[in-house]
């Protein structure tokens, strides 16, 4: 495989990885902006669940 093709595959792989990371960060920000909470935040981070 020529050197140029290998280089383009690396760039493509890096681009896909950055794109996926960006999507994950964006979805986390949207959830935080919507006021959603984690289950532990709702019951006090150490509270024993009821029966």
PyMOL Python script that loads the backbone (N, CA, C, O; Angstrom):
from pymol import cmd

cmd.read_pdbstr("""\
ATOM      1  N   UNK A   1       0.854  -1.173   0.000  1.00  0.00           N
ATOM      2  CA  UNK A   1       0.000   0.000   0.000  1.00  0.00           C
ATOM      3  C   UNK A   1       0.905   1.244   0.000  1.00  0.00           C
ATOM      4  O   UNK A   1       1.830   1.340   0.808  1.00  0.00           O
ATOM      5  N   UNK A   2       0.641   2.175  -0.890  1.00  0.00           N
ATOM      6  CA  UNK A   2       1.459   3.390  -0.934  1.00  0.00           C
ATOM      7  C   UNK A   2       1.365   4.204   0.362  1.00  0.00           C
ATOM      8  O   UNK A   2       0.388   4.123   1.106  1.00  0.00           O
ATOM      9  N   UNK A   3       2.396   4.973   0.596  1.00  0.00           N
ATOM     10  CA  UNK A   3       2.498   5.751   1.835  1.00  0.00           C
ATOM     11  C   UNK A   3       1.347   6.753   1.972  1.00  0.00           C
ATOM     12  O   UNK A   3       0.825   6.951   3.069  1.00  0.00           O
ATOM     13  N   UNK A   4       0.961   7.373   0.882  1.00  0.00           N
ATOM     14  CA  UNK A   4      -0.118   8.361   0.928  1.00  0.00           C
ATOM     15  C   UNK A   4      -1.446   7.776   1.375  1.00  0.00           C
ATOM     16  O   UNK A   4      -2.200   8.416   2.109  1.00  0.00           O
ATOM     17  N   UNK A   5      -1.730   6.563   0.935  1.00  0.00           N
ATOM     18  CA  UNK A   5      -2.991   5.917   1.337  1.00  0.00           C
ATOM     19  C   UNK A   5      -3.000   5.592   2.821  1.00  0.00           C
ATOM     20  O   UNK A   5      -4.020   5.758   3.490  1.00  0.00           O
ATOM     21  N   UNK A   6      -1.867   5.129   3.339  1.00  0.00           N
ATOM     22  CA  UNK A   6      -1.786   4.831   4.769  1.00  0.00           C
ATOM     23  C   UNK A   6      -1.987   6.091   5.593  1.00  0.00           C
ATOM     24  O   UNK A   6      -2.663   6.069   6.622  1.00  0.00           O
ATOM     25  N   UNK A   7      -1.401   7.185   5.138  1.00  0.00           N
ATOM     26  CA  UNK A   7      -1.537   8.453   5.841  1.00  0.00           C
ATOM     27  C   UNK A   7      -2.992   8.916   5.836  1.00  0.00           C
ATOM     28  O   UNK A   7      -3.497   9.393   6.853  1.00  0.00           O
ATOM     29  N   UNK A   8      -3.657   8.780   4.709  1.00  0.00           N
ATOM     30  CA  UNK A   8      -5.060   9.178   4.626  1.00  0.00           C
ATOM     31  C   UNK A   8      -5.938   8.307   5.531  1.00  0.00           C
ATOM     32  O   UNK A   8      -6.899   8.806   6.116  1.00  0.00           O
ATOM     33  N   UNK A   9      -5.622   7.016   5.652  1.00  0.00           N
ATOM     34  CA  UNK A   9      -6.387   6.145   6.538  1.00  0.00           C
ATOM     35  C   UNK A   9      -6.211   6.562   7.987  1.00  0.00           C
ATOM     36  O   UNK A   9      -7.163   6.512   8.765  1.00  0.00           O
ATOM     37  N   UNK A  10      -5.012   6.971   8.356  1.00  0.00           N
ATOM     38  CA  UNK A  10      -4.783   7.443   9.724  1.00  0.00           C
ATOM     39  C   UNK A  10      -5.572   8.711   9.998  1.00  0.00           C
ATOM     40  O   UNK A  10      -6.192   8.845  11.053  1.00  0.00           O
ATOM     41  N   UNK A  11      -5.550   9.646   9.047  1.00  0.00           N
ATOM     42  CA  UNK A  11      -6.311  10.883   9.217  1.00  0.00           C
ATOM     43  C   UNK A  11      -7.801  10.590   9.314  1.00  0.00           C
ATOM     44  O   UNK A  11      -8.504  11.197  10.123  1.00  0.00           O
ATOM     45  N   UNK A  12      -8.282   9.672   8.503  1.00  0.00           N
ATOM     46  CA  UNK A  12      -9.696   9.315   8.518  1.00  0.00           C
ATOM     47  C   UNK A  12     -10.066   8.695   9.866  1.00  0.00           C
ATOM     48  O   UNK A  12     -11.114   9.012  10.430  1.00  0.00           O
ATOM     49  N   UNK A  13      -9.215   7.820  10.377  1.00  0.00           N
ATOM     50  CA  UNK A  13      -9.468   7.200  11.673  1.00  0.00           C
ATOM     51  C   UNK A  13      -9.484   8.230  12.794  1.00  0.00           C
ATOM     52  O   UNK A  13     -10.329   8.171  13.687  1.00  0.00           O
ATOM     53  N   UNK A  14      -8.551   9.171  12.747  1.00  0.00           N
ATOM     54  CA  UNK A  14      -8.504  10.217  13.771  1.00  0.00           C
ATOM     55  C   UNK A  14      -9.735  11.108  13.678  1.00  0.00           C
ATOM     56  O   UNK A  14     -10.283  11.517  14.702  1.00  0.00           O
ATOM     57  N   UNK A  15     -10.167  11.408  12.478  1.00  0.00           N
ATOM     58  CA  UNK A  15     -11.353  12.242  12.288  1.00  0.00           C
ATOM     59  C   UNK A  15     -12.588  11.553  12.860  1.00  0.00           C
ATOM     60  O   UNK A  15     -13.398  12.192  13.532  1.00  0.00           O
ATOM     61  N   UNK A  16     -12.737  10.265  12.601  1.00  0.00           N
ATOM     62  CA  UNK A  16     -13.894   9.523  13.110  1.00  0.00           C
ATOM     63  C   UNK A  16     -13.864   9.496  14.638  1.00  0.00           C
ATOM     64  O   UNK A  16     -14.896   9.684  15.282  1.00  0.00           O
ATOM     65  N   UNK A  17     -12.689   9.265  15.217  1.00  0.00           N
ATOM     66  CA  UNK A  17     -12.576   9.230  16.674  1.00  0.00           C
ATOM     67  C   UNK A  17     -12.940  10.583  17.285  1.00  0.00           C
ATOM     68  O   UNK A  17     -13.652  10.633  18.287  1.00  0.00           O
ATOM     69  N   UNK A  18     -12.468  11.663  16.702  1.00  0.00           N
ATOM     70  CA  UNK A  18     -12.795  12.995  17.211  1.00  0.00           C
ATOM     71  C   UNK A  18     -14.279  13.309  17.047  1.00  0.00           C
ATOM     72  O   UNK A  18     -14.882  13.949  17.908  1.00  0.00           O
ATOM     73  N   UNK A  19     -14.858  12.862  15.952  1.00  0.00           N
ATOM     74  CA  UNK A  19     -16.276  13.092  15.713  1.00  0.00           C
ATOM     75  C   UNK A  19     -17.128  12.378  16.761  1.00  0.00           C
ATOM     76  O   UNK A  19     -18.074  12.957  17.296  1.00  0.00           O
ATOM     77  N   UNK A  20     -16.793  11.123  17.052  1.00  0.00           N
ATOM     78  CA  UNK A  20     -17.535  10.353  18.055  1.00  0.00           C
ATOM     79  C   UNK A  20     -17.367  10.983  19.434  1.00  0.00           C
ATOM     80  O   UNK A  20     -18.330  11.083  20.194  1.00  0.00           O
ATOM     81  N   UNK A  21     -16.153  11.408  19.757  1.00  0.00           N
ATOM     82  CA  UNK A  21     -15.911  12.067  21.039  1.00  0.00           C
ATOM     83  C   UNK A  21     -16.741  13.351  21.140  1.00  0.00           C
ATOM     84  O   UNK A  21     -17.313  13.643  22.190  1.00  0.00           O
ATOM     85  N   UNK A  22     -16.804  14.102  20.064  1.00  0.00           N
ATOM     86  CA  UNK A  22     -17.610  15.323  20.040  1.00  0.00           C
ATOM     87  C   UNK A  22     -19.088  15.037  20.257  1.00  0.00           C
ATOM     88  O   UNK A  22     -19.767  15.777  20.969  1.00  0.00           O
ATOM     89  N   UNK A  23     -19.589  13.971  19.649  1.00  0.00           N
ATOM     90  CA  UNK A  23     -20.990  13.602  19.845  1.00  0.00           C
ATOM     91  C   UNK A  23     -21.267  13.231  21.299  1.00  0.00           C
ATOM     92  O   UNK A  23     -22.298  13.610  21.855  1.00  0.00           O
ATOM     93  N   UNK A  24     -20.347  12.490  21.913  1.00  0.00           N
ATOM     94  CA  UNK A  24     -20.533  12.116  23.318  1.00  0.00           C
ATOM     95  C   UNK A  24     -20.536  13.344  24.221  1.00  0.00           C
ATOM     96  O   UNK A  24     -21.365  13.447  25.125  1.00  0.00           O
ATOM     97  N   UNK A  25     -19.626  14.264  23.984  1.00  0.00           N
ATOM     98  CA  UNK A  25     -19.575  15.472  24.802  1.00  0.00           C
ATOM     99  C   UNK A  25     -20.814  16.333  24.599  1.00  0.00           C
ATOM    100  O   UNK A  25     -21.338  16.906  25.554  1.00  0.00           O
ATOM    101  N   UNK A  26     -21.278  16.424  23.366  1.00  0.00           N
ATOM    102  CA  UNK A  26     -22.470  17.225  23.083  1.00  0.00           C
ATOM    103  C   UNK A  26     -23.703  16.628  23.756  1.00  0.00           C
ATOM    104  O   UNK A  26     -24.538  17.361  24.287  1.00  0.00           O
ATOM    105  N   UNK A  27     -23.819  15.308  23.737  1.00  0.00           N
ATOM    106  CA  UNK A  27     -24.986  14.697  24.362  1.00  0.00           C
ATOM    107  C   UNK A  27     -24.945  14.869  25.884  1.00  0.00           C
ATOM    108  O   UNK A  27     -25.990  15.040  26.512  1.00  0.00           O
ATOM    109  N   UNK A  28     -23.763  14.827  26.473  1.00  0.00           N
ATOM    110  CA  UNK A  28     -23.650  15.044  27.919  1.00  0.00           C
ATOM    111  C   UNK A  28     -24.043  16.471  28.277  1.00  0.00           C
ATOM    112  O   UNK A  28     -24.701  16.701  29.291  1.00  0.00           O
ATOM    113  N   UNK A  29     -23.646  17.421  27.454  1.00  0.00           N
ATOM    114  CA  UNK A  29     -24.004  18.815  27.719  1.00  0.00           C
ATOM    115  C   UNK A  29     -25.500  19.036  27.565  1.00  0.00           C
ATOM    116  O   UNK A  29     -26.100  19.787  28.334  1.00  0.00           O
ATOM    117  N   UNK A  30     -26.107  18.390  26.577  1.00  0.00           N
ATOM    118  CA  UNK A  30     -27.555  18.528  26.386  1.00  0.00           C
ATOM    119  C   UNK A  30     -28.312  17.946  27.569  1.00  0.00           C
ATOM    120  O   UNK A  30     -29.302  18.528  28.014  1.00  0.00           O
ATOM    121  N   UNK A  31     -27.865  16.810  28.083  1.00  0.00           N
ATOM    122  CA  UNK A  31     -28.535  16.198  29.229  1.00  0.00           C
ATOM    123  C   UNK A  31     -28.396  17.090  30.455  1.00  0.00           C
ATOM    124  O   UNK A  31     -29.353  17.264  31.210  1.00  0.00           O
ATOM    125  N   UNK A  32     -27.219  17.651  30.656  1.00  0.00           N
ATOM    126  CA  UNK A  32     -27.012  18.528  31.808  1.00  0.00           C
ATOM    127  C   UNK A  32     -27.848  19.801  31.667  1.00  0.00           C
ATOM    128  O   UNK A  32     -28.379  20.310  32.654  1.00  0.00           O
ATOM    129  N   UNK A  33     -27.964  20.307  30.453  1.00  0.00           N
ATOM    130  CA  UNK A  33     -28.752  21.510  30.216  1.00  0.00           C
ATOM    131  C   UNK A  33     -30.235  21.291  30.403  1.00  0.00           C
ATOM    132  O   UNK A  33     -30.968  22.229  30.717  1.00  0.00           O
ATOM    133  N   UNK A  34     -30.685  20.061  30.215  1.00  0.00           N
ATOM    134  CA  UNK A  34     -32.104  19.755  30.359  1.00  0.00           C
ATOM    135  C   UNK A  34     -32.488  19.556  31.823  1.00  0.00           C
ATOM    136  O   UNK A  34     -33.667  19.389  32.136  1.00  0.00           O
ATOM    137  N   UNK A  35     -31.510  19.570  32.714  1.00  0.00           N
ATOM    138  CA  UNK A  35     -31.792  19.422  34.132  1.00  0.00           C
ATOM    139  C   UNK A  35     -31.922  17.987  34.589  1.00  0.00           C
ATOM    140  O   UNK A  35     -32.437  17.725  35.676  1.00  0.00           O
ATOM    141  N   UNK A  36     -31.463  17.056  33.772  1.00  0.00           N
ATOM    142  CA  UNK A  36     -31.547  15.658  34.167  1.00  0.00           C
ATOM    143  C   UNK A  36     -30.542  15.387  35.283  1.00  0.00           C
ATOM    144  O   UNK A  36     -29.472  15.994  35.326  1.00  0.00           O
ATOM    145  N   UNK A  37     -30.885  14.489  36.165  1.00  0.00           N
ATOM    146  CA  UNK A  37     -30.011  14.158  37.281  1.00  0.00           C
ATOM    147  C   UNK A  37     -29.716  12.675  37.304  1.00  0.00           C
ATOM    148  O   UNK A  37     -30.473  11.851  36.791  1.00  0.00           O
ATOM    149  N   UNK A  38     -28.593  12.366  37.915  1.00  0.00           N
ATOM    150  CA  UNK A  38     -28.226  10.965  38.089  1.00  0.00           C
ATOM    151  C   UNK A  38     -29.024  10.420  39.265  1.00  0.00           C
ATOM    152  O   UNK A  38     -29.391  11.173  40.168  1.00  0.00           O
ATOM    153  N   UNK A  39     -29.290   9.144  39.263  1.00  0.00           N
ATOM    154  CA  UNK A  39     -30.109   8.541  40.314  1.00  0.00           C
ATOM    155  C   UNK A  39     -29.539   8.826  41.700  1.00  0.00           C
ATOM    156  O   UNK A  39     -30.304   9.093  42.627  1.00  0.00           O
ATOM    157  N   UNK A  40     -28.236   8.776  41.867  1.00  0.00           N
ATOM    158  CA  UNK A  40     -27.623   8.999  43.176  1.00  0.00           C
ATOM    159  C   UNK A  40     -27.837  10.430  43.663  1.00  0.00           C
ATOM    160  O   UNK A  40     -27.905  10.670  44.868  1.00  0.00           O
ATOM    161  N   UNK A  41     -27.941  11.359  42.756  1.00  0.00           N
ATOM    162  CA  UNK A  41     -28.184  12.744  43.166  1.00  0.00           C
ATOM    163  C   UNK A  41     -29.584  12.890  43.764  1.00  0.00           C
ATOM    164  O   UNK A  41     -29.814  13.745  44.619  1.00  0.00           O
ATOM    165  N   UNK A  42     -30.497  12.065  43.319  1.00  0.00           N
ATOM    166  CA  UNK A  42     -31.873  12.172  43.780  1.00  0.00           C
ATOM    167  C   UNK A  42     -32.095  11.546  45.154  1.00  0.00           C
ATOM    168  O   UNK A  42     -32.978  11.973  45.898  1.00  0.00           O
ATOM    169  N   UNK A  43     -31.289  10.527  45.492  1.00  0.00           N
ATOM    170  CA  UNK A  43     -31.519   9.871  46.782  1.00  0.00           C
ATOM    171  C   UNK A  43     -30.389  10.076  47.782  1.00  0.00           C
ATOM    172  O   UNK A  43     -30.378   9.417  48.822  1.00  0.00           O
ATOM    173  N   UNK A  44     -29.451  10.955  47.509  1.00  0.00           N
ATOM    174  CA  UNK A  44     -28.464  11.323  48.502  1.00  0.00           C
ATOM    175  C   UNK A  44     -27.129  10.591  48.463  1.00  0.00           C
ATOM    176  O   UNK A  44     -26.463  10.543  49.496  1.00  0.00           O
ATOM    177  N   UNK A  45     -26.707  10.039  47.384  1.00  0.00           N
ATOM    178  CA  UNK A  45     -25.386   9.457  47.162  1.00  0.00           C
ATOM    179  C   UNK A  45     -24.987   8.357  48.131  1.00  0.00           C
ATOM    180  O   UNK A  45     -23.912   7.791  47.930  1.00  0.00           O
ATOM    181  N   UNK A  46     -25.699   8.016  49.104  1.00  0.00           N
ATOM    182  CA  UNK A  46     -25.295   6.939  49.988  1.00  0.00           C
ATOM    183  C   UNK A  46     -26.483   6.370  50.713  1.00  0.00           C
ATOM    184  O   UNK A  46     -26.357   5.480  51.554  1.00  0.00           O
ATOM    185  N   UNK A  47     -27.615   6.887  50.381  1.00  0.00           N
ATOM    186  CA  UNK A  47     -28.833   6.438  51.059  1.00  0.00           C
ATOM    187  C   UNK A  47     -29.128   4.990  50.680  1.00  0.00           C
ATOM    188  O   UNK A  47     -28.958   4.580  49.532  1.00  0.00           O
ATOM    189  N   UNK A  48     -29.565   4.245  51.658  1.00  0.00           N
ATOM    190  CA  UNK A  48     -29.931   2.856  51.413  1.00  0.00           C
ATOM    191  C   UNK A  48     -31.309   2.843  50.757  1.00  0.00           C
ATOM    192  O   UNK A  48     -32.244   3.460  51.266  1.00  0.00           O
ATOM    193  N   UNK A  49     -31.437   2.146  49.632  1.00  0.00           N
ATOM    194  CA  UNK A  49     -32.744   2.119  48.981  1.00  0.00           C
ATOM    195  C   UNK A  49     -33.781   1.402  49.828  1.00  0.00           C
ATOM    196  O   UNK A  49     -33.454   0.504  50.605  1.00  0.00           O
ATOM    197  N   UNK A  50     -34.998   1.795  49.676  1.00  0.00           N
ATOM    198  CA  UNK A  50     -36.091   1.193  50.439  1.00  0.00           C
ATOM    199  C   UNK A  50     -36.345  -0.248  50.018  1.00  0.00           C
ATOM    200  O   UNK A  50     -35.813  -0.710  49.009  1.00  0.00           O
ATOM    201  N   UNK A  51     -37.146  -0.944  50.781  1.00  0.00           N
ATOM    202  CA  UNK A  51     -37.421  -2.370  50.476  1.00  0.00           C
ATOM    203  C   UNK A  51     -38.230  -2.540  49.205  1.00  0.00           C
ATOM    204  O   UNK A  51     -38.541  -3.667  48.817  1.00  0.00           O
TER     205      UNK A  51
END
""", "prot")
cmd.dss("prot")
cmd.show_as("cartoon", "prot")
cmd.util.cbc("prot")
cmd.orient("prot")
